[in-house]
């Protein structure tokens, strides 16, 4: 869905597989699963990620995970 660069050769990516969103961390050596999002939360991420610029994605990513952390 989107990729957010965090630094040289380091990214966070949102990957959609059917109705599940995977948040992956990527470095030159590895790709790590950071979070798996399902259900309505996944649909919210999928809907909000369509056609979003990188700046808006960064803001949306931070807002979503702030809300997600408070709900956990």
PyMOL Python script that loads the backbone (N, CA, C, O; Angstrom):
from pymol import cmd

cmd.read_pdbstr("""\
ATOM      1  N   UNK A   1       0.815  -1.197   0.000  1.00  0.00           N
ATOM      2  CA  UNK A   1       0.000   0.000   0.000  1.00  0.00           C
ATOM      3  C   UNK A   1       0.855   1.256   0.000  1.00  0.00           C
ATOM      4  O   UNK A   1       0.628   2.172  -0.791  1.00  0.00           O
ATOM      5  N   UNK A   2       1.833   1.294   0.886  1.00  0.00           N
ATOM      6  CA  UNK A   2       2.691   2.471   1.021  1.00  0.00           C
ATOM      7  C   UNK A   2       4.031   2.061   1.612  1.00  0.00           C
ATOM      8  O   UNK A   2       4.157   1.009   2.240  1.00  0.00           O
ATOM      9  N   UNK A   3       5.033   2.916   1.398  1.00  0.00           N
ATOM     10  CA  UNK A   3       6.356   2.738   1.995  1.00  0.00           C
ATOM     11  C   UNK A   3       6.780   4.072   2.592  1.00  0.00           C
ATOM     12  O   UNK A   3       6.687   5.111   1.937  1.00  0.00           O
ATOM     13  N   UNK A   4       7.244   4.041   3.834  1.00  0.00           N
ATOM     14  CA  UNK A   4       7.713   5.236   4.518  1.00  0.00           C
ATOM     15  C   UNK A   4       9.206   5.082   4.795  1.00  0.00           C
ATOM     16  O   UNK A   4       9.592   4.247   5.613  1.00  0.00           O
ATOM     17  N   UNK A   5      10.060   5.875   4.125  1.00  0.00           N
ATOM     18  CA  UNK A   5      11.498   5.794   4.395  1.00  0.00           C
ATOM     19  C   UNK A   5      11.808   6.364   5.788  1.00  0.00           C
ATOM     20  O   UNK A   5      11.300   7.421   6.163  1.00  0.00           O
ATOM     21  N   UNK A   6      12.635   5.657   6.533  1.00  0.00           N
ATOM     22  CA  UNK A   6      13.024   6.093   7.879  1.00  0.00           C
ATOM     23  C   UNK A   6      14.466   6.577   7.932  1.00  0.00           C
ATOM     24  O   UNK A   6      14.871   7.245   8.883  1.00  0.00           O
ATOM     25  N   UNK A   7      15.219   6.245   6.930  1.00  0.00           N
ATOM     26  CA  UNK A   7      16.622   6.618   6.871  1.00  0.00           C
ATOM     27  C   UNK A   7      17.258   5.897   5.706  1.00  0.00           C
ATOM     28  O   UNK A   7      16.559   5.266   4.913  1.00  0.00           O
ATOM     29  N   UNK A   8      18.572   5.977   5.586  1.00  0.00           N
ATOM     30  CA  UNK A   8      19.232   5.293   4.482  1.00  0.00           C
ATOM     31  C   UNK A   8      18.950   3.785   4.501  1.00  0.00           C
ATOM     32  O   UNK A   8      19.313   3.085   5.446  1.00  0.00           O
ATOM     33  N   UNK A   9      18.311   3.314   3.462  1.00  0.00           N
ATOM     34  CA  UNK A   9      18.014   1.889   3.276  1.00  0.00           C
ATOM     35  C   UNK A   9      17.186   1.298   4.411  1.00  0.00           C
ATOM     36  O   UNK A   9      17.318   0.113   4.719  1.00  0.00           O
ATOM     37  N   UNK A  10      16.329   2.114   5.038  1.00  0.00           N
ATOM     38  CA  UNK A  10      15.443   1.637   6.104  1.00  0.00           C
ATOM     39  C   UNK A  10      14.048   2.174   5.831  1.00  0.00           C
ATOM     40  O   UNK A  10      13.854   3.373   5.631  1.00  0.00           O
ATOM     41  N   UNK A  11      13.077   1.264   5.827  1.00  0.00           N
ATOM     42  CA  UNK A  11      11.706   1.629   5.492  1.00  0.00           C
ATOM     43  C   UNK A  11      10.718   0.914   6.395  1.00  0.00           C
ATOM     44  O   UNK A  11      11.020  -0.122   6.987  1.00  0.00           O
ATOM     45  N   UNK A  12       9.539   1.492   6.484  1.00  0.00           N
ATOM     46  CA  UNK A  12       8.375   0.802   7.028  1.00  0.00           C
ATOM     47  C   UNK A  12       7.404   0.690   5.868  1.00  0.00           C
ATOM     48  O   UNK A  12       7.151   1.673   5.172  1.00  0.00           O
ATOM     49  N   UNK A  13       6.859  -0.493   5.655  1.00  0.00           N
ATOM     50  CA  UNK A  13       5.946  -0.718   4.535  1.00  0.00           C
ATOM     51  C   UNK A  13       4.628  -1.278   5.036  1.00  0.00           C
ATOM     52  O   UNK A  13       4.593  -2.094   5.957  1.00  0.00           O
ATOM     53  N   UNK A  14       3.547  -0.829   4.417  1.00  0.00           N
ATOM     54  CA  UNK A  14       2.228  -1.404   4.644  1.00  0.00           C
ATOM     55  C   UNK A  14       1.933  -2.286   3.446  1.00  0.00           C
ATOM     56  O   UNK A  14       1.888  -1.807   2.313  1.00  0.00           O
ATOM     57  N   UNK A  15       1.732  -3.568   3.690  1.00  0.00           N
ATOM     58  CA  UNK A  15       1.487  -4.544   2.634  1.00  0.00           C
ATOM     59  C   UNK A  15       0.098  -5.131   2.847  1.00  0.00           C
ATOM     60  O   UNK A  15      -0.239  -5.566   3.948  1.00  0.00           O
ATOM     61  N   UNK A  16      -0.697  -5.141   1.795  1.00  0.00           N
ATOM     62  CA  UNK A  16      -2.048  -5.710   1.881  1.00  0.00           C
ATOM     63  C   UNK A  16      -2.056  -7.095   1.261  1.00  0.00           C
ATOM     64  O   UNK A  16      -1.588  -7.287   0.139  1.00  0.00           O
ATOM     65  N   UNK A  17      -2.593  -8.066   2.004  1.00  0.00           N
ATOM     66  CA  UNK A  17      -2.831  -9.405   1.490  1.00  0.00           C
ATOM     67  C   UNK A  17      -4.297  -9.705   1.791  1.00  0.00           C
ATOM     68  O   UNK A  17      -4.667  -9.950   2.939  1.00  0.00           O
ATOM     69  N   UNK A  18      -5.116  -9.684   0.761  1.00  0.00           N
ATOM     70  CA  UNK A  18      -6.567  -9.826   0.833  1.00  0.00           C
ATOM     71  C   UNK A  18      -7.115  -8.752   1.772  1.00  0.00           C
ATOM     72  O   UNK A  18      -7.099  -7.575   1.412  1.00  0.00           O
ATOM     73  N   UNK A  19      -7.598  -9.112   2.959  1.00  0.00           N
ATOM     74  CA  UNK A  19      -8.172  -8.139   3.892  1.00  0.00           C
ATOM     75  C   UNK A  19      -7.315  -7.958   5.140  1.00  0.00           C
ATOM     76  O   UNK A  19      -7.813  -7.536   6.183  1.00  0.00           O
ATOM     77  N   UNK A  20      -6.052  -8.270   5.035  1.00  0.00           N
ATOM     78  CA  UNK A  20      -5.122  -8.114   6.151  1.00  0.00           C
ATOM     79  C   UNK A  20      -4.008  -7.167   5.723  1.00  0.00           C
ATOM     80  O   UNK A  20      -3.544  -7.216   4.584  1.00  0.00           O
ATOM     81  N   UNK A  21      -3.585  -6.311   6.639  1.00  0.00           N
ATOM     82  CA  UNK A  21      -2.478  -5.396   6.376  1.00  0.00           C
ATOM     83  C   UNK A  21      -1.311  -5.799   7.275  1.00  0.00           C
ATOM     84  O   UNK A  21      -1.475  -5.980   8.481  1.00  0.00           O
ATOM     85  N   UNK A  22      -0.147  -5.935   6.678  1.00  0.00           N
ATOM     86  CA  UNK A  22       1.061  -6.253   7.414  1.00  0.00           C
ATOM     87  C   UNK A  22       1.940  -5.013   7.439  1.00  0.00           C
ATOM     88  O   UNK A  22       2.148  -4.370   6.410  1.00  0.00           O
ATOM     89  N   UNK A  23       2.454  -4.680   8.611  1.00  0.00           N
ATOM     90  CA  UNK A  23       3.396  -3.579   8.752  1.00  0.00           C
ATOM     91  C   UNK A  23       4.768  -4.229   8.853  1.00  0.00           C
ATOM     92  O   UNK A  23       5.046  -4.990   9.780  1.00  0.00           O
ATOM     93  N   UNK A  24       5.620  -3.914   7.882  1.00  0.00           N
ATOM     94  CA  UNK A  24       6.938  -4.535   7.808  1.00  0.00           C
ATOM     95  C   UNK A  24       8.028  -3.493   7.969  1.00  0.00           C
ATOM     96  O   UNK A  24       7.917  -2.380   7.456  1.00  0.00           O
ATOM     97  N   UNK A  25       9.080  -3.857   8.681  1.00  0.00           N
ATOM     98  CA  UNK A  25      10.277  -3.051   8.762  1.00  0.00           C
ATOM     99  C   UNK A  25      11.308  -3.647   7.826  1.00  0.00           C
ATOM    100  O   UNK A  25      11.489  -4.864   7.798  1.00  0.00           O
ATOM    101  N   UNK A  26      11.987  -2.806   7.059  1.00  0.00           N
ATOM    102  CA  UNK A  26      12.940  -3.285   6.069  1.00  0.00           C
ATOM    103  C   UNK A  26      14.287  -2.609   6.258  1.00  0.00           C
ATOM    104  O   UNK A  26      14.375  -1.385   6.356  1.00  0.00           O
ATOM    105  N   UNK A  27      15.333  -3.421   6.309  1.00  0.00           N
ATOM    106  CA  UNK A  27      16.711  -2.942   6.295  1.00  0.00           C
ATOM    107  C   UNK A  27      17.423  -3.707   5.184  1.00  0.00           C
ATOM    108  O   UNK A  27      16.830  -4.609   4.593  1.00  0.00           O
ATOM    109  N   UNK A  28      18.675  -3.372   4.884  1.00  0.00           N
ATOM    110  CA  UNK A  28      19.381  -4.129   3.845  1.00  0.00           C
ATOM    111  C   UNK A  28      19.539  -5.614   4.192  1.00  0.00           C
ATOM    112  O   UNK A  28      19.649  -6.451   3.297  1.00  0.00           O
ATOM    113  N   UNK A  29      19.551  -5.941   5.492  1.00  0.00           N
ATOM    114  CA  UNK A  29      19.779  -7.326   5.893  1.00  0.00           C
ATOM    115  C   UNK A  29      18.504  -8.129   6.126  1.00  0.00           C
ATOM    116  O   UNK A  29      18.535  -9.356   6.035  1.00  0.00           O
ATOM    117  N   UNK A  30      17.387  -7.472   6.423  1.00  0.00           N
ATOM    118  CA  UNK A  30      16.213  -8.230   6.840  1.00  0.00           C
ATOM    119  C   UNK A  30      14.909  -7.480   6.589  1.00  0.00           C
ATOM    120  O   UNK A  30      14.886  -6.263   6.404  1.00  0.00           O
ATOM    121  N   UNK A  31      13.844  -8.243   6.589  1.00  0.00           N
ATOM    122  CA  UNK A  31      12.489  -7.702   6.603  1.00  0.00           C
ATOM    123  C   UNK A  31      11.815  -8.331   7.814  1.00  0.00           C
ATOM    124  O   UNK A  31      11.800  -9.554   7.962  1.00  0.00           O
ATOM    125  N   UNK A  32      11.255  -7.484   8.684  1.00  0.00           N
ATOM    126  CA  UNK A  32      10.645  -7.972   9.928  1.00  0.00           C
ATOM    127  C   UNK A  32       9.173  -7.596   9.978  1.00  0.00           C
ATOM    128  O   UNK A  32       8.783  -6.500   9.577  1.00  0.00           O
ATOM    129  N   UNK A  33       8.369  -8.517  10.474  1.00  0.00           N
ATOM    130  CA  UNK A  33       6.956  -8.245  10.700  1.00  0.00           C
ATOM    131  C   UNK A  33       6.833  -7.437  11.987  1.00  0.00           C
ATOM    132  O   UNK A  33       7.206  -7.910  13.060  1.00  0.00           O
ATOM    133  N   UNK A  34       6.312  -6.221  11.878  1.00  0.00           N
ATOM    134  CA  UNK A  34       6.127  -5.363  13.045  1.00  0.00           C
ATOM    135  C   UNK A  34       4.725  -5.489  13.622  1.00  0.00           C
ATOM    136  O   UNK A  34       4.527  -5.434  14.836  1.00  0.00           O
ATOM    137  N   UNK A  35       3.756  -5.659  12.729  1.00  0.00           N
ATOM    138  CA  UNK A  35       2.365  -5.731  13.179  1.00  0.00           C
ATOM    139  C   UNK A  35       1.514  -6.362  12.088  1.00  0.00           C
ATOM    140  O   UNK A  35       1.796  -6.226  10.897  1.00  0.00           O
ATOM    141  N   UNK A  36       0.472  -7.051  12.517  1.00  0.00           N
ATOM    142  CA  UNK A  36      -0.531  -7.611  11.606  1.00  0.00           C
ATOM    143  C   UNK A  36      -1.854  -6.965  11.985  1.00  0.00           C
ATOM    144  O   UNK A  36      -2.260  -7.015  13.146  1.00  0.00           O
ATOM    145  N   UNK A  37      -2.527  -6.363  11.017  1.00  0.00           N
ATOM    146  CA  UNK A  37      -3.765  -5.643  11.288  1.00  0.00           C
ATOM    147  C   UNK A  37      -4.881  -6.321  10.501  1.00  0.00           C
ATOM    148  O   UNK A  37      -4.759  -6.547   9.297  1.00  0.00           O
ATOM    149  N   UNK A  38      -5.979  -6.644  11.201  1.00  0.00           N
ATOM    150  CA  UNK A  38      -7.094  -7.338  10.564  1.00  0.00           C
ATOM    151  C   UNK A  38      -8.398  -6.619  10.881  1.00  0.00           C
ATOM    152  O   UNK A  38      -8.435  -5.683  11.679  1.00  0.00           O
ATOM    153  N   UNK A  39      -9.446  -7.069  10.249  1.00  0.00           N
ATOM    154  CA  UNK A  39     -10.785  -6.565  10.558  1.00  0.00           C
ATOM    155  C   UNK A  39     -10.981  -5.124  10.126  1.00  0.00           C
ATOM    156  O   UNK A  39     -10.420  -4.677   9.126  1.00  0.00           O
ATOM    157  N   UNK A  40     -11.785  -4.408  10.894  1.00  0.00           N
ATOM    158  CA  UNK A  40     -12.126  -3.026  10.552  1.00  0.00           C
ATOM    159  C   UNK A  40     -10.898  -2.117  10.559  1.00  0.00           C
ATOM    160  O   UNK A  40     -10.805  -1.195   9.749  1.00  0.00           O
ATOM    161  N   UNK A  41      -9.962  -2.370  11.461  1.00  0.00           N
ATOM    162  CA  UNK A  41      -8.739  -1.552  11.488  1.00  0.00           C
ATOM    163  C   UNK A  41      -7.984  -1.678  10.170  1.00  0.00           C
ATOM    164  O   UNK A  41      -7.459  -0.688   9.660  1.00  0.00           O
ATOM    165  N   UNK A  42      -7.925  -2.890   9.614  1.00  0.00           N
ATOM    166  CA  UNK A  42      -7.251  -3.098   8.327  1.00  0.00           C
ATOM    167  C   UNK A  42      -7.987  -2.360   7.223  1.00  0.00           C
ATOM    168  O   UNK A  42      -7.356  -1.742   6.365  1.00  0.00           O
ATOM    169  N   UNK A  43      -9.312  -2.416   7.233  1.00  0.00           N
ATOM    170  CA  UNK A  43     -10.096  -1.710   6.218  1.00  0.00           C
ATOM    171  C   UNK A  43      -9.862  -0.205   6.309  1.00  0.00           C
ATOM    172  O   UNK A  43      -9.794   0.473   5.284  1.00  0.00           O
ATOM    173  N   UNK A  44      -9.739   0.319   7.522  1.00  0.00           N
ATOM    174  CA  UNK A  44      -9.462   1.747   7.705  1.00  0.00           C
ATOM    175  C   UNK A  44      -8.102   2.116   7.108  1.00  0.00           C
ATOM    176  O   UNK A  44      -7.967   3.157   6.466  1.00  0.00           O
ATOM    177  N   UNK A  45      -7.099   1.266   7.317  1.00  0.00           N
ATOM    178  CA  UNK A  45      -5.763   1.522   6.777  1.00  0.00           C
ATOM    179  C   UNK A  45      -5.796   1.456   5.254  1.00  0.00           C
ATOM    180  O   UNK A  45      -5.230   2.316   4.579  1.00  0.00           O
ATOM    181  N   UNK A  46      -6.459   0.438   4.714  1.00  0.00           N
ATOM    182  CA  UNK A  46      -6.533   0.266   3.265  1.00  0.00           C
ATOM    183  C   UNK A  46      -7.221   1.466   2.623  1.00  0.00           C
ATOM    184  O   UNK A  46      -6.745   1.993   1.617  1.00  0.00           O
ATOM    185  N   UNK A  47      -8.318   1.888   3.193  1.00  0.00           N
ATOM    186  CA  UNK A  47      -9.064   3.018   2.651  1.00  0.00           C
ATOM    187  C   UNK A  47      -8.260   4.305   2.728  1.00  0.00           C
ATOM    188  O   UNK A  47      -8.239   5.082   1.773  1.00  0.00           O
ATOM    189  N   UNK A  48      -7.600   4.537   3.854  1.00  0.00           N
ATOM    190  CA  UNK A  48      -6.857   5.789   4.026  1.00  0.00           C
ATOM    191  C   UNK A  48      -5.565   5.819   3.217  1.00  0.00           C
ATOM    192  O   UNK A  48      -5.052   6.905   2.950  1.00  0.00           O
ATOM    193  N   UNK A  49      -5.020   4.673   2.816  1.00  0.00           N
ATOM    194  CA  UNK A  49      -3.750   4.626   2.101  1.00  0.00           C
ATOM    195  C   UNK A  49      -3.894   4.898   0.609  1.00  0.00           C
ATOM    196  O   UNK A  49      -2.906   5.221  -0.050  1.00  0.00           O
ATOM    197  N   UNK A  50      -5.090   4.775   0.065  1.00  0.00           N
ATOM    198  CA  UNK A  50      -5.267   4.948  -1.384  1.00  0.00           C
ATOM    199  C   UNK A  50      -5.048   6.390  -1.794  1.00  0.00           C
ATOM    200  O   UNK A  50      -5.736   7.294  -1.318  1.00  0.00           O
ATOM    201  N   UNK A  51      -4.078   6.603  -2.685  1.00  0.00           N
ATOM    202  CA  UNK A  51      -3.823   7.925  -3.237  1.00  0.00           C
ATOM    203  C   UNK A  51      -3.250   8.925  -2.250  1.00  0.00           C
ATOM    204  O   UNK A  51      -3.436  10.129  -2.424  1.00  0.00           O
ATOM    205  N   UNK A  52      -2.568   8.467  -1.232  1.00  0.00           N
ATOM    206  CA  UNK A  52      -2.024   9.356  -0.213  1.00  0.00           C
ATOM    207  C   UNK A  52      -0.585   9.708  -0.563  1.00  0.00           C
ATOM    208  O   UNK A  52       0.194   8.839  -0.954  1.00  0.00           O
ATOM    209  N   UNK A  53      -0.235  10.970  -0.423  1.00  0.00           N
ATOM    210  CA  UNK A  53       1.147  11.382  -0.658  1.00  0.00           C
ATOM    211  C   UNK A  53       2.020  10.895   0.492  1.00  0.00           C
ATOM    212  O   UNK A  53       1.510  10.487   1.536  1.00  0.00           O
ATOM    213  N   UNK A  54       3.339  10.938   0.300  1.00  0.00           N
ATOM    214  CA  UNK A  54       4.267  10.461   1.326  1.00  0.00           C
ATOM    215  C   UNK A  54       4.130  11.252   2.613  1.00  0.00           C
ATOM    216  O   UNK A  54       4.145  10.669   3.697  1.00  0.00           O
ATOM    217  N   UNK A  55       3.996  12.573   2.518  1.00  0.00           N
ATOM    218  CA  UNK A  55       3.842  13.396   3.722  1.00  0.00           C
ATOM    219  C   UNK A  55       2.556  13.045   4.447  1.00  0.00           C
ATOM    220  O   UNK A  55       2.551  12.885   5.668  1.00  0.00           O
ATOM    221  N   UNK A  56       1.472  12.926   3.708  1.00  0.00           N
ATOM    222  CA  UNK A  56       0.193  12.565   4.327  1.00  0.00           C
ATOM    223  C   UNK A  56       0.260  11.158   4.908  1.00  0.00           C
ATOM    224  O   UNK A  56      -0.304  10.896   5.970  1.00  0.00           O
ATOM    225  N   UNK A  57       0.954  10.243   4.209  1.00  0.00           N
ATOM    226  CA  UNK A  57       1.090   8.880   4.714  1.00  0.00           C
ATOM    227  C   UNK A  57       1.819   8.877   6.046  1.00  0.00           C
ATOM    228  O   UNK A  57       1.411   8.182   6.977  1.00  0.00           O
ATOM    229  N   UNK A  58       2.887   9.642   6.144  1.00  0.00           N
ATOM    230  CA  UNK A  58       3.647   9.702   7.395  1.00  0.00           C
ATOM    231  C   UNK A  58       2.755  10.192   8.535  1.00  0.00           C
ATOM    232  O   UNK A  58       2.770   9.617   9.623  1.00  0.00           O
ATOM    233  N   UNK A  59       1.984  11.246   8.292  1.00  0.00           N
ATOM    234  CA  UNK A  59       1.070  11.771   9.312  1.00  0.00           C
ATOM    235  C   UNK A  59      -0.012  10.750   9.647  1.00  0.00           C
ATOM    236  O   UNK A  59      -0.312  10.520  10.819  1.00  0.00           O
ATOM    237  N   UNK A  60      -0.599  10.136   8.617  1.00  0.00           N
ATOM    238  CA  UNK A  60      -1.651   9.140   8.837  1.00  0.00           C
ATOM    239  C   UNK A  60      -1.103   7.922   9.585  1.00  0.00           C
ATOM    240  O   UNK A  60      -1.771   7.375  10.462  1.00  0.00           O
ATOM    241  N   UNK A  61       0.103   7.506   9.236  1.00  0.00           N
ATOM    242  CA  UNK A  61       0.750   6.366   9.894  1.00  0.00           C
ATOM    243  C   UNK A  61       0.928   6.639  11.382  1.00  0.00           C
ATOM    244  O   UNK A  61       0.590   5.807  12.223  1.00  0.00           O
ATOM    245  N   UNK A  62       1.462   7.810  11.693  1.00  0.00           N
ATOM    246  CA  UNK A  62       1.677   8.168  13.094  1.00  0.00           C
ATOM    247  C   UNK A  62       0.363   8.286  13.853  1.00  0.00           C
ATOM    248  O   UNK A  62       0.266   7.817  14.987  1.00  0.00           O
ATOM    249  N   UNK A  63      -0.645   8.901  13.255  1.00  0.00           N
ATOM    250  CA  UNK A  63      -1.947   9.035  13.914  1.00  0.00           C
ATOM    251  C   UNK A  63      -2.587   7.679  14.131  1.00  0.00           C
ATOM    252  O   UNK A  63      -3.128   7.413  15.204  1.00  0.00           O
ATOM    253  N   UNK A  64      -2.531   6.810  13.117  1.00  0.00           N
ATOM    254  CA  UNK A  64      -3.139   5.493  13.244  1.00  0.00           C
ATOM    255  C   UNK A  64      -2.483   4.709  14.373  1.00  0.00           C
ATOM    256  O   UNK A  64      -3.181   4.119  15.198  1.00  0.00           O
ATOM    257  N   UNK A  65      -1.157   4.692  14.423  1.00  0.00           N
ATOM    258  CA  UNK A  65      -0.494   3.906  15.452  1.00  0.00           C
ATOM    259  C   UNK A  65      -0.618   4.520  16.833  1.00  0.00           C
ATOM    260  O   UNK A  65      -0.576   3.797  17.828  1.00  0.00           O
ATOM    261  N   UNK A  66      -0.769   5.824  16.921  1.00  0.00           N
ATOM    262  CA  UNK A  66      -1.069   6.432  18.218  1.00  0.00           C
ATOM    263  C   UNK A  66      -2.410   5.925  18.729  1.00  0.00           C
ATOM    264  O   UNK A  66      -2.542   5.575  19.902  1.00  0.00           O
ATOM    265  N   UNK A  67      -3.414   5.885  17.838  1.00  0.00           N
ATOM    266  CA  UNK A  67      -4.742   5.372  18.225  1.00  0.00           C
ATOM    267  C   UNK A  67      -4.667   3.889  18.535  1.00  0.00           C
ATOM    268  O   UNK A  67      -5.264   3.424  19.506  1.00  0.00           O
ATOM    269  N   UNK A  68      -3.930   3.137  17.709  1.00  0.00           N
ATOM    270  CA  UNK A  68      -3.819   1.703  17.884  1.00  0.00           C
ATOM    271  C   UNK A  68      -3.165   1.359  19.218  1.00  0.00           C
ATOM    272  O   UNK A  68      -3.599   0.432  19.902  1.00  0.00           O
ATOM    273  N   UNK A  69      -2.125   2.099  19.591  1.00  0.00           N
ATOM    274  CA  UNK A  69      -1.435   1.861  20.861  1.00  0.00           C
ATOM    275  C   UNK A  69      -2.366   2.107  22.043  1.00  0.00           C
ATOM    276  O   UNK A  69      -2.345   1.359  23.020  1.00  0.00           O
ATOM    277  N   UNK A  70      -3.181   3.153  21.955  1.00  0.00           N
ATOM    278  CA  UNK A  70      -4.102   3.480  23.063  1.00  0.00           C
ATOM    279  C   UNK A  70      -5.186   2.422  23.202  1.00  0.00           C
ATOM    280  O   UNK A  70      -5.666   2.187  24.311  1.00  0.00           O
ATOM    281  N   UNK A  71      -5.589   1.773  22.104  1.00  0.00           N
ATOM    282  CA  UNK A  71      -6.643   0.764  22.150  1.00  0.00           C
ATOM    283  C   UNK A  71      -6.134  -0.581  22.625  1.00  0.00           C
ATOM    284  O   UNK A  71      -6.919  -1.403  23.097  1.00  0.00           O
ATOM    285  N   UNK A  72      -4.834  -0.827  22.512  1.00  0.00           N
ATOM    286  CA  UNK A  72      -4.267  -2.125  22.895  1.00  0.00           C
ATOM    287  C   UNK A  72      -4.185  -2.289  24.387  1.00  0.00           C
ATOM    288  O   UNK A  72      -3.731  -3.327  24.870  1.00  0.00           O
TER     289      UNK A  72
END
""", "prot")
cmd.dss("prot")
cmd.show_as("cartoon", "prot")
cmd.util.cbc("prot")
cmd.orient("prot")
